C-alpha cells in the first residue's frame, strides 16, 4: 500500500509537532510514506535522515495566492501531480474540503481526514493525536523525535569545549509580539556566563540579522556563534550537542525538543496549551499575572516576563 500524509501548515515547529503521528502511520503500515508539505516546513532538511519518509512533495501555496497550487488551475495541477503517484491511502491533517476533493479526484480510494469545516478551536497536537489514534487504533506518544547522522553528531561534538556549557539561544520568532526583548537575552547571556562559562549558539536566520548583531557586538560576542549563514540541516547536530535551549516559542524550540535537549520556552504571545505541553523536554515561562492556560494569542506579555525567573530556571536546567 502506498501512503500519503498531507500536512499543509507552515513552519518548522508545526512540522516537528506532527512527527509522532507521521511516524505512527509509517509504523502501522510497516513502510516508508510520502509527505505533502509546504517549503517553509523545512521538511527536506529536518527529515533528511528519517527512514520512515519515502518522498517529500512540496505544496506550493502562499498568503498572496500566487503559488503554483493556488486557485482553480493550481487545484487541478495538484490533483494531477498526486494522481501520477498512485497513492492507495491518504491521511489529511486538515479540515478543508479542498484537500478532500484533491484526494478524491486523484483517485485515492482510502481517505482519512480531520472532520470537515472544524478548523476553529483545534489544538495542534491534541487534534492530531485524537485523529491518528482513532484511525490507527493505537496509543501514540506526543513526543517528537528527529533522526540525525551519527557521524555528524560526533563531528559537531568534537568542536565543543569540555570546559564550557553550550546553550542554543532562540532569538527568532514569527512576529515582534512573540519575541522577548533582545536586551533581555543579552543580559541573560552575560549573567549565565558569569555563573558558568558558556558558549551561545544564536538560533536565527537572515531576518534576525540585527538581533544577532547586537549579541555579536557585545562583550559576550566572542562566546557567541550565529546560525544565520547555516542551513537548517547544518544546525541540527550542533543543537543536539547543546546542554540547553532558551528562547521564544519558535521553530528552534520545537527542533531542540525533538533532538532530546532540555528547553526553557518563553511564551509571551502564543498558546502554551498548544505549543508547550506536548513534550517532556519543554519547561515554560509565562508573563507575570498569566498562567499556562491563559497565555495565548494576544496576551502581549513580552514586557511582563520576570528576568530573575528566566535566569534562575536556566541555571536549574543547565547544572
C-alpha positions as CSV (number, residue, x, y, z in Angstrom):
1,X,0.0,0.0,0.0
2,X,1.3,3.4,-1.0
3,X,0.5,6.0,1.7
4,X,0.5,9.9,1.6
5,X,0.3,12.3,4.5
6,X,-0.9,15.8,3.8
7,X,0.3,18.4,6.4
8,X,-0.3,21.9,5.0
9,X,0.7,24.0,8.0
10,X,3.5,26.5,7.5
11,X,6.7,26.5,9.6
12,X,9.3,24.2,11.2
13,X,7.7,24.0,14.6
14,X,4.4,22.6,13.2
15,X,6.3,20.1,11.1
16,X,8.1,18.8,14.2
17,X,5.0,18.6,16.3
18,X,3.3,16.4,13.7
19,X,6.2,13.9,13.6
20,X,4.9,11.4,16.2
21,X,1.8,10.9,14.1
22,X,3.6,10.6,10.8
23,X,6.0,8.0,12.4
24,X,3.0,6.1,13.8
25,X,1.4,5.9,10.4
26,X,4.6,4.6,8.9
27,X,4.9,2.0,11.7
28,X,1.4,0.8,11.3
29,X,1.8,0.2,7.6
30,X,5.3,-1.1,8.1
31,X,6.7,1.0,5.3
32,X,8.0,4.5,4.5
33,X,5.4,7.0,3.4
34,X,5.2,10.2,1.4
35,X,4.6,13.7,2.7
36,X,2.9,16.7,1.1
37,X,4.1,19.8,2.9
38,X,5.0,23.4,2.4
39,X,8.5,24.5,1.6
40,X,8.7,26.6,4.8
41,X,8.2,23.5,6.9
42,X,11.9,22.7,6.0
43,X,10.9,19.1,5.9
44,X,13.6,18.1,3.4
45,X,16.3,19.3,5.8
46,X,14.6,18.2,9.1
47,X,13.9,14.7,7.8
48,X,17.0,14.1,5.6
49,X,17.9,11.0,7.7
50,X,14.3,9.9,8.6
51,X,13.9,6.4,7.2
52,X,10.1,6.5,7.6
53,X,9.9,9.1,4.8
54,X,10.0,7.8,1.3
55,X,9.3,11.1,-0.6
56,X,8.6,14.7,0.2
57,X,6.3,16.6,-2.1
58,X,6.1,20.4,-1.9
59,X,2.8,22.1,-1.6
60,X,3.2,25.5,-3.3
61,X,0.5,27.7,-1.7
62,X,1.1,31.1,-0.1
63,X,-0.7,34.0,1.5
64,X,-0.9,36.1,-1.6
65,X,-2.3,33.1,-3.6
66,X,0.4,33.2,-6.2
67,X,1.7,29.7,-5.7
68,X,1.5,27.1,-8.4
69,X,-1.1,25.1,-6.4
70,X,-3.3,28.2,-5.7
71,X,-6.5,28.9,-7.4
72,X,-8.5,26.6,-9.6
73,X,-5.7,25.9,-12.0
74,X,-3.4,25.1,-9.1
75,X,-6.0,22.8,-7.7
76,X,-6.1,20.8,-10.9
77,X,-2.3,20.8,-11.1
78,X,-2.0,19.3,-7.6
79,X,-4.6,16.7,-8.5
80,X,-2.6,15.6,-11.5
81,X,0.7,15.5,-9.5
82,X,-0.8,13.4,-6.8
83,X,-2.7,11.2,-9.2
84,X,0.6,10.4,-11.0
85,X,1.9,8.9,-7.8
86,X,-0.9,6.3,-7.5
87,X,-1.4,6.5,-3.7
88,X,-3.8,4.0,-2.1
89,X,-4.3,5.8,1.2
90,X,-4.1,9.4,2.4
91,X,-4.1,11.0,5.9
92,X,-5.1,14.6,5.8
93,X,-4.2,16.7,8.9
94,X,-6.6,19.5,7.9
95,X,-10.3,20.1,7.8
96,X,-10.5,21.8,4.4
97,X,-12.9,20.4,1.7
98,X,-10.2,21.4,-0.8
99,X,-7.8,18.6,0.2
100,X,-10.6,16.0,0.4
101,X,-11.6,16.8,-3.2
102,X,-8.0,16.8,-4.3
103,X,-7.5,13.3,-2.8
104,X,-10.8,12.1,-4.3
105,X,-10.1,13.4,-7.8
106,X,-6.6,12.0,-7.6
107,X,-8.1,8.5,-7.3
108,X,-7.1,7.8,-3.7
109,X,-9.6,5.2,-2.5
110,X,-9.0,5.3,1.2
111,X,-9.2,8.9,2.7
112,X,-8.8,9.7,6.4
113,X,-9.2,13.3,7.3
114,X,-9.9,15.7,10.2
115,X,-13.7,16.4,10.4
116,X,-14.6,18.8,7.6
117,X,-15.1,22.6,8.4
118,X,-14.0,22.1,12.1
119,X,-10.8,24.2,12.0
120,X,-11.8,26.7,14.7
121,X,-10.6,25.8,18.1
122,X,-8.3,23.0,17.1
123,X,-5.3,22.3,19.4
124,X,-2.4,21.3,17.0
125,X,-1.1,18.3,18.9
126,X,-4.3,17.1,20.7
127,X,-6.3,17.2,17.5
128,X,-3.6,15.3,15.6
129,X,-3.3,12.8,18.5
130,X,-7.0,12.1,18.7
131,X,-7.3,11.8,14.9
132,X,-4.4,9.4,14.4
133,X,-5.1,7.2,17.4
134,X,-8.7,6.8,16.2
135,X,-7.6,5.9,12.7
136,X,-4.8,3.6,13.7
137,X,-6.5,2.2,16.9
138,X,-3.3,2.7,19.0
139,X,-2.0,5.0,21.7
140,X,0.6,7.5,20.4
141,X,3.1,9.5,22.4
142,X,3.2,13.2,21.6
143,X,7.0,13.4,21.9
144,X,8.6,14.1,18.5
145,X,12.0,12.7,17.5
146,X,14.4,13.8,14.8
147,X,16.8,11.4,13.3
148,X,20.4,12.5,12.6
149,X,23.5,11.1,11.1
150,X,25.7,9.7,14.0
151,X,28.9,10.8,12.3
152,X,27.7,14.4,12.0
153,X,26.7,14.4,15.7
154,X,30.2,13.2,16.7
155,X,31.9,15.8,14.4
156,X,29.9,18.6,16.0
157,X,30.7,17.4,19.5
158,X,34.4,17.3,18.8
159,X,34.3,21.1,18.2
160,X,32.7,21.7,21.6
161,X,34.9,22.6,24.6
162,X,34.6,20.4,27.6
163,X,35.2,23.5,29.8
164,X,32.1,25.2,28.6
165,X,28.4,24.8,28.8
166,X,26.6,25.2,25.4
167,X,23.2,26.9,25.0
168,X,21.1,27.2,21.9
169,X,19.5,30.7,22.1
170,X,16.2,31.0,20.3
171,X,16.1,34.7,19.3
172,X,13.8,34.2,16.3
173,X,10.0,34.5,16.3
174,X,7.1,34.8,13.9
175,X,6.5,38.4,14.9
176,X,7.7,41.1,17.3
177,X,5.0,40.4,19.9
178,X,6.2,36.8,20.3
179,X,9.8,37.8,21.0
180,X,11.4,38.6,24.4
181,X,13.5,41.7,24.0
182,X,17.0,41.2,22.7
183,X,18.5,43.3,25.5
184,X,17.0,40.8,28.0
185,X,18.8,38.0,26.1
186,X,22.0,39.9,26.1
187,X,21.8,40.5,29.9
188,X,20.8,36.8,30.4
189,X,23.8,35.6,28.5
190,X,26.2,37.8,30.5
191,X,24.7,36.7,33.8
192,X,24.8,33.0,32.8
193,X,28.4,33.3,31.7
194,X,29.3,34.9,35.0
195,X,27.8,31.9,36.7
196,X,29.3,29.2,34.5
197,X,31.5,29.8,31.3
198,X,29.2,29.2,28.3
199,X,29.1,29.3,24.6
200,X,25.9,30.6,23.0
201,X,24.6,29.4,19.6
202,X,22.3,32.2,18.2
203,X,19.4,30.4,16.5
204,X,18.1,32.7,13.9
205,X,18.1,33.4,10.2
206,X,18.9,36.3,7.8
207,X,15.7,38.1,9.0
208,X,17.2,38.1,12.5
209,X,20.5,39.7,11.5
210,X,20.0,42.9,13.5
211,X,19.2,40.9,16.7
212,X,22.2,38.6,16.2
213,X,24.5,41.6,15.6
214,X,23.6,43.0,19.0
215,X,24.9,39.9,20.7
216,X,27.9,39.5,18.4
217,X,29.0,43.1,19.1
218,X,28.5,42.9,22.8
219,X,31.1,41.9,25.5
220,X,29.8,38.4,25.3
221,X,30.2,38.3,21.5
222,X,33.4,36.2,21.4
223,X,31.4,33.4,23.0
224,X,28.6,33.5,20.5
225,X,28.2,31.7,17.2
226,X,25.4,32.6,14.8
227,X,23.3,30.2,12.7
228,X,22.3,32.9,10.2
229,X,24.6,31.5,7.4
230,X,23.9,27.8,8.1
231,X,21.1,25.8,6.6
232,X,18.7,24.0,9.0
233,X,20.3,20.6,8.4
234,X,23.8,22.0,9.4
235,X,22.4,23.3,12.7
236,X,20.9,20.1,13.9
237,X,24.0,18.2,15.1
238,X,25.1,21.4,16.8
239,X,21.8,21.7,18.7
240,X,21.9,18.0,19.5
241,X,25.1,18.5,21.5
242,X,23.9,21.6,23.4
243,X,23.1,21.4,27.1
244,X,20.0,23.6,26.9
245,X,17.7,25.7,24.7
246,X,16.5,29.0,26.0
247,X,14.2,31.1,23.8
248,X,11.0,32.2,22.3
249,X,8.2,29.9,21.1
250,X,9.7,29.4,17.6
251,X,10.7,26.6,15.3
252,X,14.1,26.3,17.1
253,X,12.3,25.4,20.3
254,X,10.5,22.5,18.7
255,X,13.6,21.3,16.9
256,X,15.5,21.3,20.2
257,X,12.7,19.4,21.9
258,X,12.8,16.8,19.2
259,X,16.5,16.5,19.5
260,X,16.2,15.5,23.1
261,X,17.7,18.5,24.9
262,X,16.2,20.4,27.8
263,X,14.3,23.5,26.7
264,X,13.2,26.7,28.6
265,X,10.5,28.3,26.5
266,X,9.5,31.9,27.0
267,X,5.8,32.2,25.9
268,X,4.7,35.8,25.6
269,X,2.0,35.9,22.9
270,X,1.2,32.4,21.8
271,X,-0.8,29.4,23.2
272,X,1.1,27.4,25.7
273,X,-1.6,24.7,25.7
274,X,-1.0,24.1,22.0
275,X,2.8,24.6,21.7
276,X,4.3,24.0,25.1
277,X,2.6,20.9,26.6
278,X,3.3,18.2,24.1
279,X,6.9,17.5,25.1
280,X,8.5,16.3,28.3
281,X,11.6,18.3,27.3
282,X,9.9,21.8,27.5
283,X,9.8,23.9,30.6
284,X,7.6,27.0,30.4
285,X,7.9,30.7,31.5
286,X,4.8,32.9,31.1
287,X,4.2,36.6,31.7
288,X,3.6,37.8,35.3
289,X,-0.1,37.6,36.1
290,X,-0.7,34.9,33.5
291,X,-1.0,31.1,33.7
292,X,-0.2,28.4,31.2
293,X,-3.9,28.2,30.5
294,X,-4.3,32.0,29.9
295,X,-1.2,32.7,27.9
296,X,-2.3,32.6,24.2
297,X,-2.6,34.8,21.1
298,X,-3.0,38.5,22.0
299,X,-1.6,38.1,25.6
300,X,1.1,40.7,24.6
301,X,3.2,39.8,27.6
302,X,6.8,40.3,26.3
303,X,7.4,43.1,28.9
304,X,5.9,41.1,31.8
305,X,8.5,38.3,31.8
306,X,10.4,38.0,35.1
307,X,14.1,38.2,34.2
308,X,15.1,36.6,37.5
309,X,12.8,33.8,36.9
310,X,14.3,33.1,33.5
311,X,17.8,33.2,34.9
312,X,17.0,31.0,37.9
313,X,15.2,28.4,35.7
314,X,18.1,28.5,33.2
315,X,20.6,27.7,36.0
316,X,18.5,24.9,37.3
317,X,18.3,23.3,33.9
318,X,21.9,23.7,32.9
319,X,23.6,22.3,36.0
